[in-house]
């Protein structure tokens, strides 16, 4: 009689263990869902930003005029001074600095 009660009690404990393991699995999946939710929301927002930015047309003056074209339209005396003062090197340094700053801001999400 006592062996039967002990076996029922063991079966009941085994059932409770299975129920708690099942609930633990559901809780872990639930927490994983909530941890992934901000990533999904951010992905949707960034996809919307990319869609809006791609819908903006490029102005005509940007397509027709380039920096090289503007420098070529300068007179020869101005081009001499542009070359003498190394303006192309200065613009390259400034462009590299801007590219570095934008890359740094993008990689650290604006924190640094």
VOGU-3710 file (C-alpha; in Angstrom, 3 decimals, decimal comma):
1> xxxxxxxxxx> 0,000/0,000/0,000  2,758/2,453/0,919  4,746/1,435/-2,184  1,713/2,343/-4,312  1,408/5,771/-2,674  5,159/6,362/-3,120  4,937/5,419/-6,812  1,937/7,785/-7,265  3,864/10,543/-5,522  6,913/9,920/-7,766
11> xxxxxxxxxx> 4,663/9,989/-10,842  3,098/13,244/-9,640  6,533/14,796/-9,074  7,675/13,631/-12,529  4,546/15,206/-14,043  5,235/18,499/-12,218  8,841/18,399/-13,465  7,663/18,004/-17,073  5,143/20,838/-16,631  7,787/23,181/-15,176
21> xxxxxxxxxx> 10,290/22,291/-17,928  7,563/23,040/-20,485  6,782/26,365/-18,793  10,499/27,169/-18,621  10,795/26,597/-22,376  7,793/28,837/-23,049  9,237/31,553/-20,786  12,629/31,380/-22,528  10,956/31,668/-25,947  8,860/34,584/-24,677
31> xxxxxxxxxx> 11,940/36,397/-23,378  13,812/35,760/-26,632  10,878/37,253/-28,530  10,931/40,397/-26,396  14,697/40,722/-26,718  14,420/40,474/-30,519  11,455/42,867/-30,726  13,531/46,102/-30,616  15,747/44,762/-33,408  12,698/44,026/-35,571
41> xxxxxxxxxx> 11,247/47,485/-34,880  14,576/49,192/-35,670  14,870/47,171/-38,882  11,412/48,353/-39,951  12,225/51,968/-39,166  15,532/51,830/-41,066  13,852/50,150/-44,040  11,335/53,012/-44,063  14,116/55,604/-43,932  15,921/53,899/-46,812
51> xxxxxxxxxx> 12,690/53,835/-48,839  12,074/57,548/-48,215  15,666/58,493/-49,059  15,606/56,463/-52,260  12,376/58,197/-53,309  14,017/61,649/-53,223  15,119/62,569/-56,750  18,636/63,851/-57,405  18,608/67,534/-58,433  19,597/68,344/-62,011
61> xxxxxxxxxx> 22,460/70,663/-61,051  24,131/67,871/-59,055  24,062/65,503/-62,008  25,386/68,065/-64,487  28,049/69,761/-62,353  30,951/67,967/-60,770  33,883/69,331/-58,816  36,250/68,474/-61,673  34,025/70,280/-64,145  33,942/73,354/-61,937
71> xxxxxxxxxx> 37,728/73,419/-61,645  38,133/72,946/-65,403  35,936/75,975/-66,042  38,316/78,220/-64,046  40,828/80,345/-65,832  44,489/79,272/-66,164  45,743/81,899/-63,695  43,289/80,719/-61,006  44,207/77,096/-61,719  47,856/77,977/-61,167
81> xxxxxxxxxx> 47,097/79,267/-57,665  44,813/76,334/-56,917  47,684/74,005/-57,794  50,277/76,175/-56,039  48,396/76,190/-52,739  47,590/72,462/-52,998  43,841/72,863/-52,795  43,272/69,329/-54,081  45,316/67,915/-51,187  43,372/70,010/-48,692
91> xxxxxxxxxx> 40,042/68,830/-50,112  41,253/65,224/-49,944  42,196/65,630/-46,257  38,850/67,251/-45,459  36,974/64,532/-47,342  38,886/61,808/-45,517  38,144/63,468/-42,178  34,436/63,713/-42,930  34,331/60,086/-44,089  36,132/58,971/-40,914
101> xxxxxxxxxx> 33,777/60,941/-38,687  30,650/59,601/-40,405  31,982/56,042/-40,237  32,857/56,444/-36,569  29,418/57,846/-35,780  27,697/55,047/-37,686  29,700/52,250/-36,080  29,263/53,549/-32,523  25,642/54,668/-33,078  26,554/58,279/-32,343
111> xx> 28,008/57,580/-28,894  31,591/58,589/-29,645
//
